[in-house]
Amino acid sequence: MYSLLILSLAGYVLIGYFIERSNFELLIAVYSSLFLLSYLILKNKRQYNFKVLLLSGILFRFCLIFSTPALSDDFYRFFWDGRIQQLGFNPFDFTPRQFLNQNSDAFLSQLFPYLNSPDYFSVYPQLSQILFNIVSVIGKDSLQTNLIVIKSMIFLSEIGTLYLLNTLVNKRKQDPSHLLIYLLNPLVIIELTGNIHLEAFMIFFFLLAVMLFYRQQFIGSATALSLSIQTKLLPILVIPFLIKKIGIKKTIGYGLACLLITAFISTGSINTTDRLAHIAESLNLYYGKFEFNGGIYLFFRNIGWAIMGYNPIAILSKLMILCTLAGILFVYLKESDMLSGFFWALIIYLGFAAIIHPWYLTPLVALSLFVKFRFILVWSALIPLSYISYKTLPYSENYWITGVEYLIVMGYLLWEVKFLSVNSNPANLE
């Protein structure tokens, strides 16, 4: 049976070091094989020593530290923002193209051709910028050193996440083997440590906030949640779930503490109206112009295009926001637990999103340990199909593949709703 672990390691090495995302057939064959191997290991988990599985999950992540991501180019912008800070400039003051038109730097000139958003201001919050700065201090003008430093940071955050997940699983009196769902999920391993996505830090700090909240260390919890928000903005959605736990008054206090800490940290570089306007401009372009793998959005967009004869993204994106807000409000009324509540809030958010990259699902894989439904694991196995968009230049999304992805996920969810308990929280703390 340990041969499955060896084959898995070989698969991660292949994806990490030898496969380009344009080679879709080979990529999806190896990616799918890793999910099959993970399924077989989980199905026969009683035949393995748990410590061996734990060390294997850590090894799978470690083997990717020295690879250059082939499935995402976001990391070039991370290094760009870090270098900008080292040169004494603010990353929110210039777009990359504007900066190079006025300044010269050999390392930035090396990075510029690889940037996927050279005409957009940075959108990464303050904690992310601090991490980018640290990477630049250590890595200097070596791309490979920068890669190893930031991947090592993500690797350590993943170790912390595994510890926190194990602590929370035990606290909620769940089966300890639930940890394996996250530990051995190929999407998590490849997209976080392998492809350098900041969801790794968001997950870690969010889980730390939950653990400290359960211990009634509210200031520490608010600080950790603020750090999670400073990596990705979405964890702010969890605050209203506290009302049913600690009441409105304490929740307002918790929320204010979190927002004040966030504002204080943000003043490091987001401290003028112009910089705020630049971030808002980039976010507006992101949510009002780009689209990728958004199931419900693409369905209605194609209907709108057939009726109106043009892409109705400007109108449809606003309607999707209204649907998202209504759906999340419904979740607030039904849920009180931070973990399961945030899971369903994220499901609603992504359900109506125009852009759903594979790594967006990694927080949901972590949160799935605390709900009964397992459709997110099916989705995590299917969403790598979206890499077919990068098979050709210019990039072109295959709507048939997207349709198959969402039909299977929705079908599995409906099956679970029908045959499993509607109680999405298998273990309470009270």
CORLINSUL-V389926 format. One record per residue. N is the residue number from 1. RES is the residue in three letters. PHI is phi in radians with two decimals (NA if undefined). OMEGA is omega in whole degrees, 0 to 359 (* if undefined). D_FIRST is the distance of its C-alpha to the first C-alpha in Angstrom with 1 decimal. Layout:
# CORLINSUL-V389926
N_RES_PHI_OMEGA_D_FIRST + N_RES_PHI_OMEGA_D_FIRST
This chain:
# CORLINSUL-V389926
1_MET_NA_180_0.0 + 2_TYR_-1.21_175_3.8 + 3_SER_-1.09_178_5.2 + 4_LEU_-1.13_178_5.8 + 5_LEU_-1.22_178_7.8 + 6_ILE_-1.15_177_9.5 + 7_LEU_-1.10_178_10.5 + 8_SER_-1.10_179_11.8 + 9_LEU_-1.03_178_13.8 + 10_ALA_-1.09_179_15.2 + 11_GLY_-1.13_179_16.3 + 12_TYR_-1.16_177_18.1 + 13_VAL_-1.13_179_19.8 + 14_LEU_-1.05_182_20.9 + 15_ILE_-1.17_183_22.4 + 16_GLY_-1.25_191_23.8 + 17_TYR_-2.13_191_25.5 + 18_PHE_-2.27_186_26.0 + 19_ILE_-2.04_174_26.5 + 20_GLU_-1.59_183_29.9 + 21_ARG_-1.23_176_30.3 + 22_SER_-1.25_177_32.9 + 23_ASN_-1.52_190_30.2 + 24_PHE_-1.07_184_29.1 + 25_GLU_-1.04_180_27.4 + 26_LEU_-1.20_180_24.9 + 27_LEU_-1.03_184_24.6 + 28_ILE_-1.24_177_23.8 + 29_ALA_-1.14_180_21.4 + 30_VAL_-1.24_180_19.2 + 31_TYR_-1.03_180_19.9 + 32_SER_-1.14_178_19.0 + 33_SER_-1.10_178_15.7 + 34_LEU_-1.14_176_14.9 + 35_PHE_-1.17_177_15.9 + 36_LEU_-1.11_178_13.8 + 37_LEU_-1.09_178_10.6 + 38_SER_-1.08_178_12.0 + 39_TYR_-1.07_181_12.8 + 40_LEU_-1.15_178_9.4 + 41_ILE_-1.15_179_8.1 + 42_LEU_-1.14_180_11.5 + 43_LYS_-1.11_182_11.5 + 44_ASN_-1.94_187_8.7 + 45_LYS_-1.05_181_9.9 + 46_ARG_-1.20_180_11.0 + 47_GLN_-1.49_182_7.9 + 48_TYR_-1.92_169_7.9 + 49_ASN_-1.32_185_11.1 + 50_PHE_-1.03_180_13.4 + 51_LYS_-1.13_177_14.9 + 52_VAL_-1.14_178_11.9 + 53_LEU_-1.13_179_11.6 + 54_LEU_-1.08_179_15.4 + 55_LEU_-1.14_179_15.6 + 56_SER_-1.14_179_13.2 + 57_GLY_-1.05_177_15.5 + 58_ILE_-1.20_179_18.4 + 59_LEU_-1.10_179_17.3 + 60_PHE_-1.00_179_16.9 + 61_ARG_-1.25_183_20.5 + 62_PHE_-1.09_184_21.8 + 63_CYS_-1.16_181_21.0 + 64_LEU_-1.66_185_23.3 + 65_ILE_-1.09_187_26.3 + 66_PHE_-1.73_180_27.9 + 67_SER_-1.62_173_27.7 + 68_THR_-1.67_183_30.6 + 69_PRO_-0.97_178_30.0 + 70_ALA_-1.86_185_30.3 + 71_LEU_-1.75_179_30.0 + 72_SER_-2.67_177_32.8 + 73_ASP_-1.99_180_36.0 + 74_ASP_-1.06_186_37.0 + 75_PHE_-1.10_178_36.4 + 76_TYR_-1.08_178_39.6 + 77_ARG_-1.23_177_41.7 + 78_PHE_-1.02_182_40.1 + 79_PHE_-1.20_177_41.2 + 80_TRP_-1.07_181_44.5 + 81_ASP_-1.06_178_45.4 + 82_GLY_-1.13_180_44.5 + 83_ARG_-1.15_178_46.7 + 84_ILE_-0.97_180_49.5 + 85_GLN_-1.15_178_49.6 + 86_GLN_-1.11_178_49.7 + 87_LEU_-1.46_177_52.7 + 88_GLY_1.59_180_54.4 + 89_PHE_-1.91_178_54.2 + 90_ASN_-1.69_183_52.8 + 91_PRO_-1.16_180_50.0 + 92_PHE_-1.67_183_51.7 + 93_ASP_-1.60_185_55.0 + 94_PHE_-2.38_162_54.2 + 95_THR_-1.34_179_52.0 + 96_PRO_-0.95_181_50.5 + 97_ARG_-1.15_178_53.0 + 98_GLN_-1.07_183_55.9 + 99_PHE_-1.13_182_54.8 + 100_LEU_-1.20_176_54.6 + 101_ASN_-1.23_183_57.9 + 102_GLN_-1.96_185_59.5 + 103_ASN_-2.43_177_57.5 + 104_SER_-2.22_177_55.8 + 105_ASP_-2.78_186_52.6 + 106_ALA_-1.09_183_50.6 + 107_PHE_-1.21_178_47.1 + 108_LEU_-1.15_176_48.0 + 109_SER_-1.13_176_49.3 + 110_GLN_-1.21_182_45.9 + 111_LEU_-1.34_192_44.1 + 112_PHE_-0.91_182_46.6 + 113_PRO_-1.08_183_45.6 + 114_TYR_-1.68_182_42.0 + 115_LEU_-1.24_179_43.1 + 116_ASN_-1.60_179_42.5 + 117_SER_-2.53_184_45.4 + 118_PRO_-1.20_182_48.1 + 119_ASP_-1.91_180_50.9 + 120_TYR_-2.11_175_49.5 + 121_PHE_-1.22_179_49.9 + 122_SER_-1.10_178_46.9 + 123_VAL_-2.09_186_45.4 + 124_TYR_-1.49_184_43.1 + 125_PRO_-1.12_193_44.3 + 126_GLN_-1.11_180_45.4 + 127_LEU_-1.06_177_42.3 + 128_SER_-1.03_180_40.6 + 129_GLN_-1.14_177_43.7 + 130_ILE_-1.11_178_43.5 + 131_LEU_-1.10_179_40.0 + 132_PHE_-1.06_180_41.1 + 133_ASN_-1.12_179_44.0 + 134_ILE_-1.06_179_41.9 + 135_VAL_-1.03_181_39.7 + 136_SER_-1.19_178_42.9 + 137_VAL_-1.04_183_44.4 + 138_ILE_-1.40_187_41.5 + 139_GLY_-1.40_181_40.6 + 140_LYS_0.91_184_44.2 + 141_ASP_-1.82_177_44.6 + 142_SER_-1.79_180_41.2 + 143_LEU_-1.07_182_38.9 + 144_GLN_-1.13_178_35.9 + 145_THR_-1.17_176_36.7 + 146_ASN_-1.00_179_37.3 + 147_LEU_-1.07_182_33.9 + 148_ILE_-1.13_181_32.2 + 149_VAL_-1.14_183_34.3 + 150_ILE_-1.23_177_33.7 + 151_LYS_-1.19_177_30.0 + 152_SER_-1.13_176_29.9 + 153_MET_-1.08_180_31.9 + 154_ILE_-1.15_178_29.5 + 155_PHE_-1.03_180_26.5 + 156_LEU_-1.15_178_28.4 + 157_SER_-1.14_177_29.3 + 158_GLU_-1.18_175_25.7 + 159_ILE_-1.06_177_25.0 + 160_GLY_-1.09_178_28.0 + 161_THR_-1.08_179_26.9 + 162_LEU_-1.08_177_23.6 + 163_TYR_-1.10_182_25.8 + 164_LEU_-1.16_177_28.3 + 165_LEU_-1.07_179_25.8 + 166_ASN_-1.10_178_24.3 + 167_THR_-1.10_181_28.0 + 168_LEU_-1.21_177_29.1 + 169_VAL_-1.07_179_26.2 + 170_ASN_-1.18_180_27.1 + 171_LYS_-1.09_181_30.8 + 172_ARG_-1.56_177_30.5 + 173_LYS_1.02_176_28.6 + 174_GLN_-1.69_176_25.7 + 175_ASP_-1.07_181_22.1 + 176_PRO_-1.00_182_20.8 + 177_SER_-1.21_175_17.5 + 178_HIS_-1.00_179_19.8 + 179_LEU_-1.00_183_19.7 + 180_LEU_-1.13_180_16.3 + 181_ILE_-1.01_178_18.3 + 182_TYR_-1.46_185_20.2 + 183_LEU_-0.97_188_17.9 + 184_LEU_-1.88_181_15.3 + 185_ASN_-1.29_183_17.9 + 186_PRO_-1.05_180_18.4 + 187_LEU_-1.06_180_22.1 + 188_VAL_-1.09_183_22.7 + 189_ILE_-1.11_185_21.0 + 190_ILE_-1.28_187_22.7 + 191_GLU_-1.40_181_26.0 + 192_LEU_-1.57_180_26.7 + 193_THR_-1.15_183_25.7 + 194_GLY_-1.25_187_25.4 + 195_ASN_-1.86_173_28.6 + 196_ILE_1.05_176_30.6 + 197_HIS_-2.08_191_31.7 + 198_LEU_-1.32_174_33.7 + 199_GLU_-0.98_178_32.0 + 200_ALA_-1.02_180_29.8 + 201_PHE_-1.30_178_33.0 + 202_MET_-1.02_181_34.2 + 203_ILE_-1.10_182_31.1 + 204_PHE_-1.03_184_31.3 + 205_PHE_-1.19_177_35.0 + 206_PHE_-1.13_180_34.9 + 207_LEU_-1.12_176_32.4 + 208_LEU_-1.10_178_34.5 + 209_ALA_-1.08_180_37.5 + 210_VAL_-1.13_181_36.0 + 211_MET_-1.07_179_34.9 + 212_LEU_-1.18_177_38.4 + 213_PHE_-1.12_178_40.1 + 214_TYR_-1.08_178_38.4 + 215_ARG_-1.53_179_39.7 + 216_GLN_1.10_174_43.1 + 217_GLN_-1.69_194_43.4 + 218_PHE_-1.20_179_44.9 + 219_ILE_-1.17_177_46.4 + 220_GLY_-1.09_179_43.1 + 221_SER_-1.13_179_41.3 + 222_ALA_-1.11_178_44.0 + 223_THR_-1.15_179_43.6 + 224_ALA_-1.11_178_39.8 + 225_LEU_-1.14_177_40.3 + 226_SER_-1.07_179_43.0 + 227_LEU_-1.14_176_40.7 + 228_SER_-1.13_178_38.2 + 229_ILE_-1.13_181_41.1 + 230_GLN_-1.29_174_42.2 + 231_THR_-1.76_173_39.0 + 232_LYS_-2.38_189_38.9 + 233_LEU_-1.31_191_41.7 + 234_LEU_-1.05_182_39.8 + 235_PRO_-1.02_177_39.1 + 236_ILE_-1.06_181_42.8 + 237_LEU_-1.13_187_42.1 + 238_VAL_-1.39_188_40.7 + 239_ILE_-0.99_181_44.0 + 240_PRO_-1.06_179_45.7 + 241_PHE_-1.18_182_42.8 + 242_LEU_-1.35_186_44.2 + 243_ILE_-1.00_182_47.4 + 244_LYS_-1.28_180_46.1 + 245_LYS_-1.62_188_44.7 + 246_ILE_-2.18_178_47.5 + 247_GLY_1.53_184_50.4 + 248_ILE_-1.15_184_52.2 + 249_LYS_-1.06_181_54.1 + 250_LYS_-1.20_179_51.1 + 251_THR_-1.14_177_49.1 + 252_ILE_-1.07_178_52.0 + 253_GLY_-1.09_179_52.1 + 254_TYR_-1.10_181_48.4 + 255_GLY_-1.11_179_48.7 + 256_LEU_-1.11_178_51.8 + 257_ALA_-1.08_180_50.2 + 258_CYS_-1.09_182_47.2 + 259_LEU_-1.19_178_49.5 + 260_LEU_-1.16_178_51.8 + 261_ILE_-1.12_178_49.0 + 262_THR_-1.08_180_47.8 + 263_ALA_-1.12_180_51.4 + 264_PHE_-1.10_180_52.0 + 265_ILE_-1.13_185_48.9 + 266_SER_-1.18_182_49.8 + 267_THR_-1.14_178_53.3 + 268_GLY_-1.04_181_51.8 + 269_SER_-2.44_179_51.9 + 270_ILE_-1.80_191_52.6 + 271_ASN_-2.24_175_56.1 + 272_THR_-2.41_179_58.5 + 273_THR_-1.15_179_59.2 + 274_ASP_-1.11_180_58.7 + 275_ARG_-1.18_175_55.2 + 276_LEU_-1.10_180_54.4 + 277_ALA_-1.13_179_55.9 + 278_HIS_-1.13_178_53.8 + 279_ILE_-1.10_180_50.6 + 280_ALA_-1.08_179_51.9 + 281_GLU_-1.10_180_52.9 + 282_SER_-1.17_178_49.4 + 283_LEU_-1.13_179_47.7 + 284_ASN_-1.12_177_50.3 + 285_LEU_-1.14_182_49.6 + 286_TYR_-1.08_184_45.8 + 287_TYR_-1.49_181_46.1 + 288_GLY_-1.93_184_49.1 + 289_LYS_-2.26_186_48.3 + 290_PHE_-1.53_175_44.6 + 291_GLU_-2.62_180_42.2 + 292_PHE_-2.89_171_38.6 + 293_ASN_1.04_178_36.1 + 294_GLY_-1.58_189_38.2 + 295_GLY_-1.01_182_37.6 + 296_ILE_-1.12_179_40.6 + 297_TYR_-1.04_182_42.8 + 298_LEU_-1.12_179_42.3 + 299_PHE_-1.07_181_43.1 + 300_PHE_-1.32_177_46.4 + 301_ARG_-1.12_180_47.1 + 302_ASN_-1.16_175_47.1 + 303_ILE_-1.12_180_49.3 + 304_GLY_-1.09_180_51.6 + 305_TRP_-1.15_180_51.8 + 306_ALA_-1.15_182_52.7 + 307_ILE_-1.42_188_55.4 + 308_MET_-1.69_178_56.8 + 309_GLY_1.46_176_56.1 + 310_TYR_-2.66_181_54.5 + 311_ASN_-1.26_184_51.5 + 312_PRO_-1.55_187_52.3 + 313_ILE_-1.03_182_49.9 + 314_ALA_-1.06_179_52.8 + 315_ILE_-1.43_186_53.5 + 316_LEU_-1.13_180_50.0 + 317_SER_-1.07_178_48.4 + 318_LYS_-1.23_177_51.0 + 319_LEU_-1.13_178_50.3 + 320_MET_-1.13_177_46.6 + 321_ILE_-1.11_178_47.4 + 322_LEU_-1.10_178_49.6 + 323_CYS_-1.12_178_46.9 + 324_THR_-1.09_181_44.4 + 325_LEU_-1.08_179_46.9 + 326_ALA_-1.13_180_47.7 + 327_GLY_-1.13_180_44.0 + 328_ILE_-1.18_176_43.3 + 329_LEU_-1.05_178_46.5 + 330_PHE_-1.08_178_45.2 + 331_VAL_-1.09_179_41.9 + 332_TYR_-1.02_181_44.1 + 333_LEU_-1.25_185_46.0 + 334_LYS_-1.67_188_42.9 + 335_GLU_-1.91_174_40.5 + 336_SER_-2.25_182_41.2 + 337_ASP_-1.38_183_37.8 + 338_MET_-1.11_186_37.3 + 339_LEU_-1.32_180_33.5 + 340_SER_-1.20_178_33.6 + 341_GLY_-1.11_179_37.1 + 342_PHE_-1.15_177_36.1 + 343_PHE_-1.00_184_33.1 + 344_TRP_-1.26_176_35.6 + 345_ALA_-1.11_178_38.2 + 346_LEU_-1.18_177_35.9 + 347_ILE_-1.06_178_35.0 + 348_ILE_-1.10_181_38.7 + 349_TYR_-1.03_181_39.4 + 350_LEU_-1.27_180_36.8 + 351_GLY_-1.04_182_37.7 + 352_PHE_-1.87_183_41.2 + 353_ALA_-1.36_176_40.4 + 354_ALA_-1.49_182_41.5 + 355_ILE_-2.22_177_38.9 + 356_ILE_-2.37_175_35.2 + 357_HIS_-1.36_182_33.1 + 358_PRO_-0.92_185_29.3 + 359_TRP_-1.21_177_29.3 + 360_TYR_-1.10_183_31.7 + 361_LEU_-1.47_185_28.9 + 362_THR_-1.07_175_27.1 + 363_PRO_-1.08_179_29.4 + 364_LEU_-1.18_176_28.7 + 365_VAL_-1.10_178_24.9 + 366_ALA_-1.11_182_25.7 + 367_LEU_-1.27_182_28.3 + 368_SER_-1.14_176_26.2 + 369_LEU_-1.09_189_24.6 + 370_PHE_-1.93_173_28.1 + 371_VAL_-2.26_181_28.9 + 372_LYS_-1.43_185_27.6 + 373_PHE_-1.29_183_27.6 + 374_ARG_-2.12_181_24.6 + 375_PHE_-1.11_180_26.5 + 376_ILE_-1.13_178_26.3 + 377_LEU_-1.23_174_22.6 + 378_VAL_-1.11_179_23.5 + 379_TRP_-1.10_180_26.2 + 380_SER_-1.12_178_24.2 + 381_ALA_-1.39_183_22.0 + 382_LEU_-1.63_187_25.3 + 383_ILE_-1.15_173_27.6 + 384_PRO_-1.06_175_26.3 + 385_LEU_-1.04_181_28.2 + 386_SER_-1.14_178_31.3 + 387_TYR_-1.19_176_30.8 + 388_ILE_-1.09_180_32.3 + 389_SER_-1.08_184_35.6 + 390_TYR_-1.68_181_35.3 + 391_LYS_-1.22_183_34.9 + 392_THR_-2.22_172_38.7 + 393_LEU_-2.03_356_41.6 + 394_PRO_-1.20_182_43.2 + 395_TYR_-1.06_182_40.3 + 396_SER_-2.49_182_40.5 + 397_GLU_-1.35_177_38.5 + 398_ASN_-1.65_186_37.3 + 399_TYR_-1.22_176_38.5 + 400_TRP_-1.14_178_36.8 + 401_ILE_-1.12_178_33.4 + 402_THR_-1.06_179_34.4 + 403_GLY_-1.09_178_35.7 + 404_VAL_-1.08_179_32.4 + 405_GLU_-0.94_186_30.5 + 406_TYR_-1.34_176_32.9 + 407_LEU_-1.10_179_33.4 + 408_ILE_-1.18_181_29.7 + 409_VAL_-1.11_179_29.6 + 410_MET_-1.14_178_32.8 + 411_GLY_-1.10_180_31.8 + 412_TYR_-1.19_178_28.7 + 413_LEU_-1.09_179_30.8 + 414_LEU_-1.09_177_33.4 + 415_TRP_-1.10_179_30.9 + 416_GLU_-1.15_179_29.8 + 417_VAL_-1.06_183_33.4 + 418_LYS_-1.32_190_34.2 + 419_PHE_-1.85_179_31.5 + 420_LEU_-1.94_178_30.6 + 421_SER_-1.11_178_32.9 + 422_VAL_-1.32_176_35.2 + 423_ASN_-1.30_185_34.7 + 424_SER_-1.50_181_32.6 + 425_ASN_-2.02_187_32.4 + 426_PRO_-1.29_181_30.1 + 427_ALA_-2.63_179_31.4 + 428_ASN_-1.79_179_34.8 + 429_LEU_-1.53_180_36.1 + 430_GLU_-1.28_*_39.3
